[in-house]
Amino acid sequence: MEVKIGVQHAPREIVIESEQSTEEIQKAVSAALTGAEKLLSLNDARGRKVLVPADRLAYVEIGEPSKHKVGFGAP
C-alpha cells in the first residue's frame, strides 16, 4: 500500500510503501488526529518506522502504487 503524508511547513511529502492494510493505516491516522496519540506511526515495507507529529499532519493519501507507463503513445 502506498501512503503519502503531507507535513505542514515541509516542502515535500513523505511517501512510503507499507504492508499494513488500509484499515490499519486509517485507524492510526484517526487515533493521531483525535488526540489519542501524539504521533502518527506507520511501518514501511523495509521494516522501518515512520513517525510524524500529529499536529503537523496536512493530509494522508492511501492507495495502491501507480503503474508508470513507458514509451510513446501510451494511453
Secondary structure, 3 states (H helix, E strand, C coil): CEEEEEECCCCCCEEEECCCCHHHHHHHHHHHHHCCCCEEEEECCCCCEEEEEHHHEEEEEEECCCCCCCCCCCC
